[in-house]
Every structure is written in C-alpha cells, then in structure tokens.
Amino acid sequence: QVQLVESGGGLVQPGGSLRLSCAASGSIFRAYTMGWYRQAPGKQRELVAAITSGGGANYADSVKDRFTISRDNAKNMVYLKMNSLKFEDTAVYYCNARRTLFPPYWGQGTQVTVSP
C-alpha cells in the first residue's frame, strides 16, 4: 500500500513558477516509478512527467524545457518544478506511483491555476 499526498498548488501568473511536492508513505518508495499527471476541466488525465527509481525522467512534449521532475528517495518525496507557466497548464495535478505487477496509486490532487 502506498499513500500519496500532494502539496504546492495555487494561483500563479503566466510566466511564473511553482513547485509541487508529493509525500509518499507506506511501502518501498524507491521501487516505484513516480509520475505527475494533470487533468483540466473537460479533458482526460494526461501524463506530465515521470521518473524511474534510478532517476531517468520523461516529459510530455508540452512541458519539456519548462518542467523538471525529481525525487528524493531518502525522504520519500517527488517534486515537480514548473517554470514559465502558461494558461494551458491550469489543471488538477496528481501524483502517481506505479510498479510492474502492482496496482497504481494516486494522490488526491492539487489545483494549479495560471491566471493574471
């Protein structure tokens, strides 16, 4: 069992920055690939970025060169640093943990709103 709790969302102006955090507990954190997904109103949930237990990362094309995912295995934390935020980044952001042959886990989500 893995419990995920996101924090760090909020209201930010276009061009601004935010850092999302996800605290994980309950299982062997470093065995999981961690990811950030987002869901905007009326749209499907989409992968934003993911990072493997070894630190390999991948990003959605829409956020490459603007967002950075990182993890601290000693603290059971995963982060998403978001720079140069745009209106279209407005969404609920969810932390995700996945591992082969195990069910995925989700956090409750944190709202990010980009607006003047």
C-alpha positions as CSV (number, residue, x, y, z in Angstrom):
1,Q,0.0,0.0,0.0
2,V,1.2,3.5,-0.9
3,Q,-0.2,6.7,0.3
4,L,0.5,9.9,-1.7
5,V,-0.2,13.5,-0.6
6,E,0.4,16.4,-2.9
7,S,1.0,20.0,-2.0
8,G,2.3,23.2,-3.5
9,G,-0.5,24.1,-5.9
10,G,-2.0,27.5,-6.1
11,L,-2.7,30.6,-8.2
12,V,0.2,31.9,-10.3
13,Q,0.5,34.5,-13.1
14,P,1.6,33.5,-16.6
15,G,5.3,33.2,-16.7
16,G,5.5,32.3,-13.1
17,S,6.8,29.3,-11.2
18,L,5.5,26.7,-8.8
19,R,6.9,23.6,-7.2
20,L,4.7,20.7,-6.4
21,S,5.6,18.1,-3.8
22,C,4.4,14.6,-3.2
23,A,5.0,12.8,0.0
24,A,4.8,9.0,-0.2
25,S,4.5,6.6,2.6
26,G,3.6,3.0,3.3
27,S,5.8,0.9,1.1
28,I,9.1,0.7,-0.6
29,F,9.2,4.1,-2.3
30,R,12.3,3.6,-4.3
31,A,10.8,0.5,-6.1
32,Y,8.2,2.7,-7.8
33,T,8.2,4.9,-10.8
34,M,6.7,8.2,-9.8
35,G,4.8,10.5,-12.0
36,W,2.8,13.6,-12.2
37,Y,-0.4,13.7,-14.2
38,R,-2.9,16.5,-14.7
39,Q,-6.5,16.9,-15.7
40,A,-8.0,20.1,-17.0
41,P,-11.8,20.6,-17.0
42,G,-13.4,18.6,-19.8
43,K,-10.2,16.9,-20.7
44,Q,-8.7,13.5,-20.0
45,R,-6.0,13.0,-17.4
46,E,-2.6,13.2,-19.1
47,L,1.0,12.3,-18.1
48,V,3.1,15.3,-17.4
49,A,6.3,13.8,-16.3
50,A,7.6,10.5,-14.7
51,I,10.8,9.5,-13.1
52,T,12.1,5.9,-12.5
53,S,13.6,4.6,-9.4
54,G,17.0,5.1,-11.0
55,G,16.3,8.8,-11.8
56,G,15.5,8.5,-15.5
57,A,12.9,11.1,-16.5
58,N,10.5,11.6,-19.3
59,Y,8.2,14.5,-20.1
60,A,5.2,15.4,-22.1
61,D,6.2,17.5,-25.2
62,S,4.0,20.4,-23.9
63,V,6.2,20.8,-20.7
64,K,9.7,19.9,-21.9
65,D,12.2,22.5,-21.1
66,R,9.8,24.1,-18.6
67,F,9.1,21.5,-16.0
68,T,11.5,19.3,-14.0
69,I,10.7,16.2,-12.1
70,S,12.9,15.0,-9.3
71,R,12.8,12.6,-6.4
72,D,14.5,12.2,-3.0
73,N,14.4,8.5,-2.1
74,A,15.8,9.2,1.3
75,K,12.8,11.4,2.1
76,N,10.2,9.5,0.0
77,M,9.4,12.7,-1.9
78,V,8.9,13.6,-5.5
79,Y,8.8,17.1,-6.9
80,L,7.7,18.9,-10.0
81,K,9.3,22.3,-10.6
82,M,7.2,24.2,-13.1
83,N,8.6,27.3,-14.8
84,S,7.3,29.6,-17.4
85,L,3.7,28.6,-16.6
86,K,1.0,29.1,-19.2
87,F,-2.8,29.4,-19.1
88,E,-3.0,25.9,-20.6
89,D,-1.1,24.4,-17.6
90,T,-4.1,25.1,-15.4
91,A,-5.3,21.7,-14.1
92,V,-5.5,19.5,-11.1
93,Y,-2.2,17.8,-10.7
94,Y,-2.0,14.3,-9.4
95,C,0.9,12.3,-8.0
96,N,1.1,8.7,-9.2
97,A,3.1,5.7,-8.2
98,R,3.4,2.6,-10.4
99,R,5.3,-0.6,-10.3
100,T,5.1,-3.7,-12.5
101,L,2.6,-6.3,-11.3
102,F,1.2,-3.9,-8.7
103,P,-1.8,-1.6,-8.8
104,P,-1.1,2.1,-9.4
105,Y,-1.6,4.6,-6.6
106,W,-2.9,8.2,-6.8
107,G,-2.9,11.2,-4.6
108,Q,-5.9,13.4,-4.1
109,G,-4.7,16.1,-6.4
110,T,-3.6,19.7,-6.1
111,Q,-5.1,22.6,-8.1
112,V,-2.8,24.8,-10.2
113,T,-4.4,27.9,-11.7
114,V,-2.5,30.1,-14.1
115,S,-4.2,33.5,-14.4
116,P,-3.3,37.2,-14.4
